[in-house]
Amino acid sequence: MPSSVSSRSKDEWRAQFRSVRRGLSPDRYAALGALISSRALTLPSVVQASVVHVYWPLPEQGEVDTRPLIAALRGQEKTVVLPVVTSYDPASPKMEHRRYEGLAATTKNRWGIREPTGTASLPADAIDVVLVPALGVDQQGNRIGQGAGYYDAFLQAVDGPRIALVYDDCFVPRLPSDPHDIPITTVVSERGITPISST
């Protein structure tokens, strides 16, 4: 079984994970987002963090809903930063990290993702913990995203915890990986919290 899993391409896995997302009803989507967010809030690294990087979700694509998490973090007076794309060049994907000050202080980028406006950019080393978007993750911490490479580049500069929020059906035994991939340190799904061993 492991060999058949690892022989599939990243694009084949992306198609499967997107199918899982499309299969969620609106009620199920909301319930899973709330549950996964509540689990993430219990992580010691999140509890102790002052600055948390979180992605803004695309609900129409079934991406794990981080809005309950963002609201809770702000209620705890933590600094929440969201990614802002600064280069759409496929050969040089870049983003920076700006403080989120509420929905009214955001604008949508070309992909429909909300980005903060009018706030200062924070360097990567000022971020205590990163909540990473993922289509799927495996038990070794290998992550499959949308394929644009923004988080691959960003995570190279991250020393702190890297937490992926995924649906349990998208947390699988083995995914293909590349040498430059930076593994996730913790996976949070509706089923529970899974630390990833570094060995």
MITIVEX-378454 format. One line per 8 residues: number of its first residue (from 1); for each residue x, y, z of N, C-alpha, C, O. Coordinates in pm, 1 decimal, always signed. Layout:
REM MITIVEX-378454
NUM) X Y Z X Y Z X Y Z X Y Z ~ ...
END
This chain:
REM MITIVEX-378454
1) +81.6 -121.5 +0.0 +0.0 +0.0 +0.0 +85.1 +126.6 +0.0 +54.8 +217.7 -77.0 ~ +191.3 +137.9 +83.1 +270.6 +258.8 +79.5 +328.5 +290.7 -57.8 +335.9 +407.4 -96.2 ~ +370.7 +185.7 -133.6 +430.2 +212.6 -263.4 +328.5 +272.0 -359.5 +363.3 +361.3 -436.8 ~ +203.6 +225.5 -357.4 +102.1 +279.7 -446.8 +67.5 +422.5 -409.4 +33.6 +503.2 -495.9 ~ +75.8 +454.4 -279.6 +47.2 +590.3 -235.6 +154.3 +686.1 -284.8 +123.3 +791.3 -340.8 ~ +283.1 +648.9 -263.5 +392.0 +739.6 -296.6 +413.2 +752.0 -446.6 +478.4 +846.8 -490.3 ~ +360.6 +659.6 -527.8 +381.3 +665.1 -672.1 +289.9 +767.5 -739.6 +310.7 +800.2 -856.4 ~ +192.3 +817.0 -670.6 +102.2 +916.2 -729.1 +168.1 +1053.0 -731.7 +245.8 +1087.0 -642.5
9) +136.9 +1131.2 -833.8 +197.0 +1263.4 -848.2 +129.3 +1363.7 -756.2 +20.5 +1339.0 -704.2 ~ +195.2 +1476.8 -737.1 +136.4 +1582.9 -656.2 +5.1 +1631.8 -717.3 -90.5 +1660.4 -645.3 ~ +1.1 +1641.1 -850.2 -122.4 +1687.6 -913.9 -237.2 +1589.7 -893.5 -352.1 +1631.2 -877.8 ~ -207.0 +1459.8 -893.5 -312.0 +1360.3 -866.9 -363.6 +1375.0 -723.9 -483.8 +1364.7 -699.4 ~ -272.8 +1398.8 -630.4 -315.1 +1420.2 -492.6 -396.0 +1549.2 -480.1 -496.1 +1553.4 -408.6 ~ -352.6 +1654.0 -549.6 -429.0 +1778.8 -544.2 -573.0 +1756.7 -589.8 -666.9 +1807.0 -528.2 ~ -589.3 +1681.7 -697.0 -724.4 +1654.6 -747.8 -808.0 +1580.3 -643.6 -926.2 +1609.8 -625.7 ~ -746.5 +1484.2 -575.2 -820.1 +1409.6 -472.6 -860.4 +1500.1 -356.0 -974.6 +1495.9 -310.2
17) -766.8 +1581.2 -308.7 -795.2 +1667.9 -195.2 -900.3 +1773.5 -230.5 -984.8 +1807.4 -147.6 ~ -895.0 +1824.9 -352.5 -996.8 +1921.3 -394.4 -1134.3 +1856.2 -402.6 -1235.8 +1920.4 -375.9 ~ -1137.0 +1728.7 -439.5 -1263.9 +1655.4 -442.7 -1322.4 +1642.5 -302.0 -1443.4 +1655.7 -283.3 ~ -1236.3 +1616.7 -203.4 -1281.6 +1611.1 -64.0 -1346.3 +1743.9 -24.9 -1453.9 +1746.2 +34.9 ~ -1281.1 +1852.4 -58.5 -1333.5 +1985.2 -24.3 -1468.2 +2011.3 -90.9 -1560.7 +2062.5 -27.9 ~ -1478.4 +1975.6 -218.6 -1604.3 +1999.4 -291.1 -1719.9 +1920.0 -232.2 -1836.1 +1958.3 -246.3 ~ -1687.8 +1809.6 -166.4 -1791.9 +1724.6 -109.7 -1848.8 +1773.1 +22.4 -1941.5 +1711.6 +75.1 ~ -1795.9 +1882.0 +77.5 -1843.7 +1931.6 +206.3 -1968.3 +2018.2 +187.8 -1969.4 +2109.8 +105.6
25) -2071.1 +1989.2 +263.2 -2188.5 +2076.1 +263.8 -2154.3 +2204.9 +337.9 -2058.3 +2207.5 +414.9 ~ -2230.6 +2311.5 +316.5 -2202.6 +2436.2 +389.6 -2201.9 +2417.7 +540.9 -2117.0 +2474.3 +609.8 ~ -2295.5 +2339.2 +593.1 -2299.6 +2316.8 +738.0 -2177.7 +2238.5 +785.6 -2119.2 +2270.1 +889.1 ~ -2140.5 +2137.2 +710.0 -2024.2 +2057.5 +746.4 -1897.4 +2141.7 +738.1 -1810.4 +2131.5 +824.6 ~ -1886.6 +2223.4 +636.3 -1771.2 +2310.4 +620.8 -1756.2 +2402.5 +741.8 -1647.0 +2415.2 +797.1 ~ -1864.9 +2466.2 +782.7 -1860.7 +2557.4 +897.0 -1825.3 +2483.6 +1025.5 -1746.6 +2532.6 +1106.5 ~ -1883.8 +2365.4 +1043.7 -1859.3 +2288.7 +1166.2 -1714.1 +2243.5 +1175.4 -1653.2 +2250.6 +1282.2 ~ -1658.7 +2197.3 +1064.2 -1519.0 +2151.1 +1066.3 -1423.8 +2267.9 +1088.5 -1324.9 +2254.2 +1160.6
33) -1452.2 +2381.8 +1027.8 -1366.3 +2498.2 +1048.6 -1364.0 +2541.2 +1194.1 -1258.7 +2574.0 +1248.7 ~ -1482.2 +2540.7 +1256.8 -1489.5 +2579.4 +1397.7 -1415.6 +2479.6 +1486.0 -1346.6 +2518.9 +1580.0 ~ -1430.0 +2350.0 +1456.0 -1365.6 +2247.1 +1537.2 -1213.7 +2251.5 +1521.4 -1141.0 +2247.2 +1620.7 ~ -1165.8 +2260.1 +1398.2 -1021.7 +2263.4 +1374.9 -960.8 +2389.2 +1436.4 -851.8 +2384.5 +1493.4 ~ -1031.7 +2502.0 +1424.5 -983.5 +2625.7 +1486.4 -973.4 +2611.4 +1637.7 -875.5 +2654.5 +1698.6 ~ -1074.9 +2550.7 +1697.5 -1073.6 +2535.8 +1843.9 -959.3 +2446.3 +1888.6 -899.0 +2470.4 +1993.2 ~ -928.7 +2343.2 +1810.6 -815.9 +2256.1 +1844.2 -683.8 +2332.0 +1833.1 -597.1 +2318.9 +1919.4 ~ -668.5 +2410.9 +1727.5 -544.5 +2485.0 +1708.1 -519.4 +2582.0 +1823.0 -404.7 +2605.3 +1861.3
41) -625.8 +2637.9 +1877.4 -611.6 +2734.2 +1986.1 -558.2 +2672.0 +2114.9 -511.0 +2743.9 +2203.0 ~ -565.1 +2539.7 +2126.8 -516.2 +2472.6 +2247.7 -367.5 +2438.9 +2240.6 -308.1 +2399.8 +2341.1 ~ -307.0 +2453.7 +2123.2 -165.8 +2419.6 +2109.1 -80.1 +2512.2 +2194.8 -97.5 +2633.9 +2187.9 ~ +11.5 +2459.1 +2275.2 +97.3 +2544.7 +2357.7 +170.2 +2651.8 +2277.3 +184.8 +2764.9 +2323.6 ~ +215.8 +2617.1 +2157.5 +287.9 +2715.7 +2076.7 +199.0 +2832.3 +2037.8 +246.2 +2945.3 +2025.6 ~ +69.8 +2805.5 +2018.1 -24.4 +2911.7 +1984.8 -62.1 +2989.9 +2110.6 -69.8 +3112.7 +2108.3 ~ -85.0 +2918.5 +2219.1 -119.6 +2984.0 +2345.8 -9.9 +3082.1 +2387.2 -38.8 +3192.4 +2433.6 ~ +115.2 +3041.5 +2370.2 +228.3 +3122.2 +2415.7 +271.8 +3228.8 +2314.7 +351.2 +3316.7 +2348.2
49) +221.2 +3221.8 +2193.1 +265.9 +3312.3 +2087.0 +213.9 +3454.0 +2107.2 +104.5 +3475.2 +2159.4 ~ +294.0 +3549.2 +2065.0 +250.8 +3689.2 +2059.4 +211.7 +3728.7 +1917.7 +118.5 +3806.5 +1897.6 ~ +284.3 +3674.1 +1818.5 +260.3 +3706.2 +1677.8 +231.7 +3575.5 +1602.6 +314.2 +3484.2 +1601.2 ~ +116.0 +3568.5 +1541.5 +73.3 +3446.1 +1472.6 +43.3 +3478.2 +1326.1 -36.4 +3566.9 +1295.6 ~ +108.2 +3405.0 +1236.9 +78.0 +3415.4 +1093.7 -34.7 +3317.6 +1061.8 -25.1 +3198.1 +1090.0 ~ -141.7 +3370.5 +1002.5 -256.1 +3288.7 +963.8 -292.4 +3322.0 +819.2 -280.2 +3437.2 +777.6 ~ -336.0 +3224.2 +743.7 -383.8 +3251.7 +607.8 -532.0 +3287.4 +612.4 -604.8 +3242.7 +701.0 ~ -576.2 +3368.9 +515.5 -718.7 +3399.5 +501.4 -779.4 +3295.4 +408.6 -724.6 +3272.2 +300.8
57) -890.6 +3231.3 +445.7 -941.5 +3118.7 +367.7 -1021.0 +3161.7 +244.0 -1068.6 +3274.7 +233.7 ~ -1032.9 +3068.2 +152.3 -1123.3 +3081.2 +38.6 -1236.1 +2981.0 +58.9 -1223.7 +2866.4 +15.9 ~ -1346.4 +3020.9 +123.7 -1454.4 +2926.8 +153.9 -1513.4 +2861.2 +29.4 -1555.3 +2745.5 +33.6 ~ -1516.6 +2935.1 -80.7 -1574.4 +2878.6 -202.8 -1492.1 +2762.4 -256.1 -1541.0 +2684.1 -337.6 ~ -1368.0 +2750.5 -211.1 -1283.6 +2637.1 -249.1 -1275.6 +2532.0 -138.2 -1202.1 +2434.0 -150.1 ~ -1350.7 +2552.8 -31.4 -1352.8 +2455.4 +77.7 -1229.1 +2456.7 +164.4 -1206.1 +2362.4 +240.1 ~ -1148.0 +2562.3 +155.2 -1027.4 +2570.7 +236.2 -1064.6 +2581.0 +383.6 -1158.3 +2652.6 +418.9 ~ -991.6 +2509.8 +470.3 -1024.4 +2510.5 +613.0 -1042.8 +2654.6 +660.9 -955.4 +2739.3 +642.6
65) -1157.8 +2680.3 +722.5 -1197.0 +2816.0 +758.4 -1120.6 +2863.8 +881.9 -1139.4 +2812.4 +992.2 ~ -1034.4 +2962.9 +861.1 -955.4 +3016.4 +972.0 -1018.9 +3139.8 +1035.0 -963.1 +3195.7 +1129.5 ~ -1133.5 +3183.3 +985.1 -1191.5 +3306.2 +1038.9 -1227.1 +3294.6 +1187.4 -1206.0 +3391.0 +1261.0 ~ -1280.4 +3180.6 +1235.1 -1302.4 +3168.2 +1379.9 -1171.5 +3176.1 +1459.1 -1167.4 +3232.9 +1568.3 ~ -1066.1 +3119.2 +1403.6 -935.1 +3121.4 +1468.4 -880.0 +3263.7 +1474.4 -829.1 +3307.0 +1577.8 ~ -890.2 +3335.1 +1364.3 -841.4 +3472.9 +1358.9 -915.4 +3559.0 +1461.0 -854.0 +3637.8 +1533.0 ~ -1047.3 +3543.4 +1466.5 -1126.6 +3621.5 +1562.2 -1085.5 +3590.9 +1705.8 -1074.0 +3681.6 +1788.2 ~ -1063.4 +3462.2 +1735.7 -1025.6 +3423.2 +1871.8 -887.1 +3476.4 +1907.7 -866.3 +3524.2 +2019.2
73) -793.5 +3468.7 +1815.4 -658.8 +3518.6 +1841.2 -660.2 +3669.1 +1868.3 -591.9 +3717.0 +1958.8 ~ -736.4 +3741.7 +1791.1 -745.4 +3885.9 +1813.2 -813.9 +3916.0 +1946.3 -779.6 +4012.5 +2014.5 ~ -911.7 +3831.8 +1982.7 -976.8 +3848.3 +2112.4 -882.3 +3827.1 +2228.6 -904.5 +3878.9 +2338.0 ~ -776.0 +3750.2 +2204.7 -672.3 +3728.1 +2305.9 -561.3 +3833.2 +2297.5 -458.1 +3821.8 +2363.7 ~ -583.9 +3934.1 +2216.2 -490.2 +4047.0 +2198.9 -354.5 +4003.6 +2142.7 -251.4 +4064.3 +2171.6 ~ -357.1 +3897.2 +2061.7 -236.2 +3858.3 +1990.3 -229.1 +3937.0 +1859.6 -331.1 +3981.0 +1806.5 ~ -108.5 +3953.8 +1809.5 -90.6 +4014.8 +1678.0 -110.3 +3907.4 +1572.1 -38.7 +3807.3 +1570.0 ~ -207.4 +3928.6 +1484.6 -233.7 +3836.2 +1374.6 -181.6 +3899.0 +1246.5 -217.4 +4012.0 +1213.2
81) -97.3 +3826.4 +1174.6 -49.2 +3874.1 +1045.7 -98.5 +3781.2 +936.2 -104.6 +3659.4 +952.9 ~ -133.5 +3841.8 +824.1 -179.2 +3767.6 +706.4 -80.2 +3788.5 +592.9 -12.5 +3891.1 +587.5 ~ -71.4 +3692.0 +502.5 +19.4 +3708.2 +389.1 -34.0 +3809.0 +288.0 -154.6 +3818.4 +264.8 ~ +57.6 +3883.6 +228.9 +27.3 +3977.8 +121.0 +122.4 +3946.5 +5.8 +244.2 +3955.3 +21.5 ~ +67.8 +3910.3 -108.8 +150.8 +3875.9 -223.9 +215.0 +4002.6 -279.5 +146.6 +4101.1 -307.1 ~ +347.3 +3999.0 -295.5 +420.1 +4113.1 -351.0 +477.9 +4083.6 -488.8 +520.7 +4175.3 -558.9 ~ +479.6 +3956.8 -528.1 +523.8 +3919.7 -662.4 +440.8 +3801.0 -710.7 +437.6 +3695.9 -646.9 ~ +374.0 +3819.5 -824.1 +296.4 +3711.4 -884.6 +377.2 +3635.5 -989.3 +323.6 +3548.2 -1057.6
89) +504.0 +3667.7 -1002.3 +590.3 +3601.8 -1099.4 +609.5 +3455.7 -1059.0 +663.1 +3429.3 -951.4 ~ +567.2 +3360.1 -1141.9 +581.6 +3218.2 -1105.6 +725.9 +3178.0 -1077.2 +750.7 +3083.5 -1002.4 ~ +820.5 +3249.3 -1136.5 +961.3 +3216.4 -1114.6 +1015.0 +3275.5 -984.9 +1121.3 +3235.7 -937.5 ~ +941.7 +3370.0 -927.9 +989.4 +3436.3 -806.6 +871.0 +3474.1 -717.7 +844.4 +3592.5 -697.0 ~ +799.7 +3373.8 -664.9 +683.3 +3403.4 -581.1 +726.1 +3465.1 -447.9 +811.1 +3410.0 -377.9 ~ +667.6 +3578.5 -413.8 +705.3 +3645.8 -289.3 +581.6 +3698.2 -217.6 +483.0 +3737.8 -279.7 ~ +590.1 +3697.2 -86.5 +484.2 +3758.2 -6.5 +546.1 +3817.3 +119.3 +653.7 +3776.8 +163.4 ~ +475.0 +3914.2 +175.6 +514.7 +3969.9 +303.3 +402.4 +3947.6 +403.2 +299.9 +3888.5 +369.4
97) +421.0 +3994.4 +525.9 +331.4 +3958.9 +635.6 +287.4 +4086.9 +705.5 +367.3 +4154.9 +769.9 ~ +158.6 +4118.7 +691.7 +106.9 +4245.1 +744.1 +3.4 +4221.0 +853.9 -74.8 +4126.0 +849.0 ~ +5.5 +4308.4 +951.1 -85.6 +4297.2 +1064.1 -229.8 +4311.5 +1017.4 -263.1 +4400.3 +938.8 ~ -314.2 +4222.5 +1067.3 -457.3 +4225.4 +1035.4 -530.0 +4308.1 +1140.3 -522.6 +4280.3 +1260.0 ~ -601.1 +4411.2 +1092.5 -671.6 +4502.2 +1183.6 -822.8 +4499.5 +1164.5 -893.0 +4591.8 +1205.9 ~ -872.6 +4393.5 +1101.6 -1016.8 +4381.7 +1082.0 -1052.1 +4377.2 +934.3 -974.2 +4419.8 +849.1 ~ -1170.2 +4325.3 +905.2 -1213.1 +4302.3 +767.0 -1215.7 +4431.6 +685.4 -1182.7 +4431.5 +566.8 ~ -1254.9 +4541.0 +749.4 -1265.2 +4668.4 +676.6 -1130.2 +4717.2 +627.0 -1123.4 +4794.6 +531.6
105) -1023.4 +4672.8 +690.7 -887.9 +4715.2 +652.8 -820.1 +4609.3 +566.4 -700.7 +4582.9 +580.6 ~ -898.2 +4549.2 +476.9 -842.9 +4451.1 +383.4 -893.5 +4481.0 +242.9 -991.4 +4553.0 +223.1 ~ -823.6 +4423.6 +147.0 -868.0 +4426.5 +8.2 -839.9 +4289.2 -51.7 -753.0 +4216.7 -3.2 ~ -913.0 +4253.2 -156.9 -892.1 +4122.7 -219.3 -784.5 +4132.4 -325.6 -780.4 +4227.9 -403.2 ~ -696.1 +4030.9 -328.4 -595.5 +4026.1 -434.3 -655.6 +3960.5 -559.0 -775.8 +3934.6 -564.6 ~ -572.7 +3934.7 -656.6 -624.5 +3883.8 -784.7 -686.3 +3744.6 -773.5 -760.0 +3701.7 -862.2 ~ -656.0 +3673.8 -663.5 -714.9 +3541.6 -641.8 -836.4 +3546.1 -549.9 -894.2 +3442.2 -517.9 ~ -874.6 +3664.8 -508.0 -989.3 +3677.3 -418.9 -955.9 +3657.4 -272.0 -1046.0 +3645.7 -188.9
113) -826.8 +3653.2 -239.0 -784.8 +3635.6 -100.1 -769.9 +3772.3 -33.5 -709.0 +3863.2 -89.9 ~ -824.9 +3786.0 +84.4 -817.1 +3914.3 +153.4 -676.6 +3937.0 +210.6 -615.5 +3848.2 +270.0 ~ -628.3 +4060.5 +189.8 -496.7 +4100.2 +238.5 -509.3 +4231.1 +315.9 -585.5 +4318.9 +275.5 ~ -435.4 +4245.8 +427.0 -439.8 +4371.3 +502.4 -384.6 +4488.7 +421.2 -292.4 +4472.9 +341.2 ~ -441.6 +4604.1 +443.2 -392.7 +4725.9 +380.6 -361.7 +4828.8 +489.5 -426.0 +4831.3 +594.4 ~ -262.9 +4912.6 +462.9 -233.9 +5023.6 +552.1 -165.8 +4986.1 +681.7 -162.7 +5066.4 +774.9 ~ -110.5 +4864.9 +690.1 -38.0 +4825.4 +811.0 +104.5 +4787.5 +773.9 +133.8 +4754.4 +659.0 ~ +192.2 +4792.9 +872.9 +333.6 +4766.4 +849.0 +359.1 +4618.1 +824.3 +287.2 +4531.3 +874.0
121) +462.1 +4592.2 +747.3 +506.6 +4455.2 +723.7 +597.3 +4409.2 +836.8 +682.0 +4485.2 +883.8 ~ +579.3 +4283.4 +881.1 +665.2 +4226.8 +984.9 +763.1 +4129.0 +921.5 +726.0 +4055.6 +829.8 ~ +888.2 +4126.7 +969.0 +983.2 +4028.5 +916.4 +947.3 +3887.9 +963.3 +879.4 +3870.3 +1064.5 ~ +993.6 +3788.9 +888.8 +962.6 +3650.1 +922.4 +1010.4 +3613.1 +1061.9 +945.9 +3533.4 +1130.0 ~ +1122.5 +3669.8 +1105.6 +1174.7 +3631.1 +1236.3 +1098.4 +3693.3 +1352.7 +1127.3 +3663.7 +1468.7 ~ +1001.4 +3778.9 +1322.7 +915.5 +3834.2 +1428.3 +793.4 +3746.2 +1454.3 +718.2 +3770.3 +1548.7 ~ +773.9 +3644.5 +1370.7 +656.1 +3557.9 +1379.6 +686.5 +3438.6 +1470.2 +786.4 +3369.1 +1451.6 ~ +600.5 +3416.5 +1566.7 +622.1 +3307.7 +1662.9 +573.8 +3172.7 +1612.1 +634.7 +3070.0 +1641.9
129) +466.2 +3171.9 +1536.4 +408.6 +3047.0 +1487.8 +335.8 +3074.7 +1356.6 +278.5 +3181.9 +1337.5 ~ +339.0 +2976.0 +1266.1 +276.9 +2991.5 +1135.0 +169.0 +2885.7 +1116.7 +194.4 +2766.0 +1130.4 ~ +48.4 +2931.6 +1085.4 -60.5 +2841.9 +1046.4 -58.9 +2834.8 +894.5 -86.7 +2933.5 +826.4 ~ -26.5 +2718.2 +842.6 +4.6 +2701.3 +701.2 -115.0 +2642.7 +626.0 -173.6 +2544.3 +671.2 ~ -152.1 +2701.6 +512.1 -257.2 +2639.3 +431.2 -204.0 +2512.5 +365.0 -86.0 +2504.6 +330.7 ~ -290.2 +2414.7 +347.4 -248.5 +2289.9 +283.6 -369.3 +2220.7 +223.2 -476.4 +2216.0 +283.6 ~ -350.9 +2167.0 +103.6 -452.3 +2077.7 +48.7 -446.1 +1944.0 +121.4 -548.9 +1883.1 +150.8 ~ -324.4 +1899.5 +149.9 -306.5 +1773.7 +220.8 -169.3 +1766.4 +285.1 -77.4 +1838.8 +246.8
137) -156.5 +1678.6 +382.6 -30.8 +1658.3 +454.8 -16.7 +1508.4 +481.7 -115.8 +1436.6 +495.0 ~ +109.5 +1462.5 +489.4 +128.6 +1321.9 +524.2 +188.5 +1307.8 +663.5 +216.1 +1406.8 +731.3 ~ +207.8 +1184.2 +704.5 +249.4 +1156.1 +842.2 +396.1 +1191.2 +868.3 +442.3 +1183.7 +982.2 ~ +469.1 +1229.3 +763.5 +606.1 +1275.9 +780.8 +613.3 +1429.4 +780.2 +721.2 +1487.1 +793.5 ~ +498.1 +1494.2 +764.6 +495.2 +1640.0 +763.1 +508.2 +1700.8 +625.1 +513.9 +1823.0 +611.5 ~ +513.1 +1616.6 +521.9 +519.0 +1669.1 +385.6 +383.3 +1729.1 +349.0 +278.8 +1668.2 +371.9 ~ +386.8 +1847.1 +292.7 +265.6 +1923.6 +261.9 +249.1 +1942.4 +112.0 +346.2 +1965.2 +39.9 ~ +125.8 +1932.5 +66.4 +94.4 +1968.8 -71.0 +2.4 +2090.0 -67.8 -106.7 +2086.3 -10.9
145) +49.5 +2198.1 -130.6 -30.6 +2318.9 -141.6 -84.8 +2334.4 -282.4 -98.0 +2236.9 -356.4 ~ -116.0 +2458.3 -318.5 -172.5 +2483.4 -450.5 -68.0 +2473.6 -561.1 -102.9 +2462.4 -678.6 ~ +59.6 +2477.6 -524.4 +164.5 +2459.0 -623.6 +233.2 +2585.6 -669.4 +321.9 +2579.7 -754.5 ~ +194.2 +2702.5 -614.2 +254.3 +2828.3 -658.6 +389.4 +2854.9 -592.0 +469.8 +2931.9 -644.7 ~ +414.9 +2793.0 -478.2 +546.0 +2803.0 -415.8 +564.4 +2914.6 -314.8 +675.4 +2935.0 -265.7 ~ +457.7 +2988.0 -282.3 +472.1 +3100.8 -189.7 +514.7 +3054.5 -50.0 +607.6 +3110.0 +8.7 ~ +447.3 +2954.2 +1.7 +482.1 +2907.9 +135.9 +611.5 +2827.7 +136.0 +682.1 +2826.1 +236.8 ~ +644.0 +2761.9 +26.8 +772.2 +2691.5 +20.6 +886.0 +2790.1 +42.1 +980.9 +2761.6 +115.1
153) +876.0 +2906.9 -22.1 +981.0 +3007.6 -7.6 +978.9 +3068.6 +132.3 +1084.1 +3085.2 +194.0 ~ +862.1 +3101.5 +182.3 +848.5 +3165.1 +313.5 +899.0 +3074.8 +425.9 +970.7 +3120.3 +515.0 ~ +861.6 +2947.6 +421.6 +894.6 +2857.3 +531.8 +1045.4 +2831.4 +544.2 +1092.2 +2784.0 +647.8 ~ +1120.2 +2862.4 +439.5 +1265.8 +2850.1 +449.3 +1321.3 +2941.0 +558.6 +1425.2 +2912.2 +618.0 ~ +1249.5 +3052.9 +584.8 +1297.7 +3151.6 +681.9 +1230.6 +3138.9 +818.5 +1250.5 +3223.5 +905.6 ~ +1151.5 +3033.6 +837.2 +1075.6 +3017.3 +961.1 +1142.6 +2914.4 +1051.2 +1162.5 +2799.5 +1012.0 ~ +1177.2 +2957.1 +1172.6 +1237.9 +2865.5 +1269.3 +1134.8 +2806.7 +1366.1 +1157.9 +2700.6 +1424.0 ~ +1022.7 +2874.4 +1383.4 +923.1 +2833.4 +1481.3 +829.9 +2725.1 +1430.1 +850.0 +2671.3 +1321.2
161) +727.9 +2693.2 +1508.6 +632.7 +2589.1 +1470.3 +560.0 +2620.8 +1339.8 +523.0 +2735.2 +1313.1 ~ +541.0 +2517.8 +1260.7 +470.5 +2526.9 +1132.8 +351.8 +2431.1 +1139.7 +368.9 +2309.3 +1134.4 ~ +233.4 +2486.2 +1151.5 +113.9 +2407.3 +1181.1 +21.7 +2405.5 +1059.5 -17.2 +2510.7 +1008.7 ~ -12.5 +2286.7 +1013.6 -104.7 +2272.4 +900.4 -244.5 +2238.9 +951.0 -261.9 +2153.2 +1037.6 ~ -342.6 +2307.3 +896.0 -483.0 +2279.8 +925.8 -542.4 +2205.7 +806.7 -549.5 +2260.5 +696.7 ~ -584.9 +2081.6 +828.2 -636.9 +2000.6 +718.4 -755.7 +1916.8 +765.4 -773.3 +1892.3 +884.8 ~ -835.2 +1874.1 +670.2 -940.7 +1777.9 +700.6 -878.3 +1639.7 +717.2 -776.4 +1608.7 +655.6 ~ -939.7 +1558.6 +799.8 -882.1 +1427.0 +827.6 -867.6 +1342.9 +700.7 -772.9 +1265.1 +688.4
169) -960.4 +1358.1 +606.9 -952.5 +1283.2 +481.0 -836.1 +1329.4 +393.9 -804.9 +1265.5 +293.4 ~ -771.9 +1439.7 +431.4 -657.7 +1492.0 +356.7 -526.3 +1475.2 +433.6 -423.2 +1531.4 +396.6 ~ -532.7 +1397.2 +540.7 -413.5 +1363.8 +619.6 -384.0 +1216.8 +592.0 -453.3 +1128.3 +642.3 ~ -280.6 +1191.2 +511.6 -258.9 +1058.9 +453.7 -121.4 +1003.9 +494.2 -37.0 +1078.0 +544.5 ~ -99.6 +874.2 +472.1 +27.3 +814.3 +514.8 +150.7 +869.1 +443.4 +253.2 +893.0 +507.2 ~ +142.0 +889.3 +312.1 +263.0 +926.7 +237.9 +226.2 +1010.5 +115.5 +134.5 +977.5 +40.3 ~ +301.1 +1120.6 +97.8 +286.8 +1206.1 -18.8 +422.9 +1221.5 -86.1 +525.9 +1205.2 -20.7 ~ +424.7 +1252.6 -214.7 +553.3 +1281.7 -279.4 +610.6 +1411.0 -223.5 +535.8 +1500.6 -184.2
177) +741.3 +1420.8 -220.0 +806.8 +1540.8 -167.9 +932.6 +1568.7 -247.5 +986.6 +1481.7 -315.8 ~ +978.2 +1694.5 -236.5 +1101.0 +1737.5 -302.9 +1204.4 +1774.5 -196.5 +1167.8 +1805.1 -83.0 ~ +1332.7 +1772.0 -231.9 +1436.7 +1801.0 -132.0 +1423.2 +1938.6 -66.5 +1461.1 +1956.0 +49.3 ~ +1369.2 +2037.2 -140.4 +1360.0 +2172.2 -85.1 +1236.3 +2192.7 +2.3 +1221.9 +2298.3 +63.9 ~ +1147.5 +2094.9 +8.9 +1025.5 +2108.7 +88.3 +1059.2 +2120.9 +236.7 +1145.6 +2050.1 +288.4 ~ +989.0 +2212.6 +304.3 +1005.5 +2231.1 +447.7 +889.2 +2161.1 +517.7 +773.7 +2196.6 +493.8 ~ +916.9 +2061.9 +604.2 +806.6 +1985.7 +663.8 +728.9 +2065.7 +768.3 +780.6 +2158.0 +831.2 ~ +605.5 +2027.0 +783.5 +517.4 +2077.9 +887.9 +560.5 +2015.3 +1021.1 +609.2 +1902.3 +1024.3
185) +542.2 +2089.2 +1129.9 +578.1 +2033.6 +1260.5 +457.2 +1977.6 +1336.1 +472.9 +1894.2 +1425.3 ~ +336.2 +2023.6 +1300.1 +213.9 +1975.9 +1366.6 +99.5 +1977.9 +1266.5 +88.3 +2069.7 +1185.3 ~ +15.7 +1877.0 +1273.1 -105.1 +1871.3 +1189.7 -226.7 +1877.3 +1280.7 -235.0 +1805.3 +1380.2 ~ -321.0 +1963.8 +1245.4 -446.2 +1974.2 +1319.9 -560.5 +1942.4 +1224.4 -576.4 +2007.5 +1121.1 ~ -639.8 +1842.1 +1259.7 -758.3 +1806.1 +1182.2 -875.7 +1794.9 +1278.2 -860.9 +1814.5 +1398.8 ~ -992.3 +1763.4 +1223.5 -1109.1 +1748.6 +1311.3 -1094.7 +1630.8 +1406.2 -1162.1 +1625.5 +1509.0 ~ -1007.5 +1536.2 +1373.0 -989.4 +1418.7 +1457.9 -895.9 +1444.3 +1575.4 -907.2 +1379.6 +1679.5 ~ -803.7 +1538.6 +1558.7 -712.5 +1564.8 +1669.1 -588.9 +1639.0 +1625.3 -582.3 +1692.5 +1514.6
193) -489.6 +1641.8 +1714.5 -362.7 +1710.1 +1692.8 -253.2 +1605.8 +1681.5 -242.1 +1517.8 +1766.9 ~ -172.0 +1614.7 +1576.8 -65.9 +1517.5 +1553.9 +68.7 +1588.1 +1542.4 +94.7 +1654.6 +1442.1 ~ +154.5 +1575.0 +1643.0 +291.4 +1627.9 +1628.6 +367.7 +1541.4 +1528.1 +349.9 +1419.7 +1523.7 ~ +451.5 +1604.4 +1448.7 +532.6 +1532.2 +1350.3 +673.6 +1515.4 +1405.1 +738.2 +1612.7 +1443.8 ~ +719.7 +1393.7 +1407.8 +854.5 +1366.2 +1458.0 +958.5 +1424.2 +1363.2 +941.2 +1420.1 +1241.4 ~ +1065.8 +1477.9 +1418.6 +1173.0 +1533.1 +1336.1 +1275.0 +1428.2 +1297.6 +1370.6 +1457.3 +1225.7 ~ +1255.3 +1307.1 +1344.9 +1351.8 +1200.3 +1312.0 +1304.3 +1118.1 +1195.7 +1372.5 +1024.3 +1154.4
END
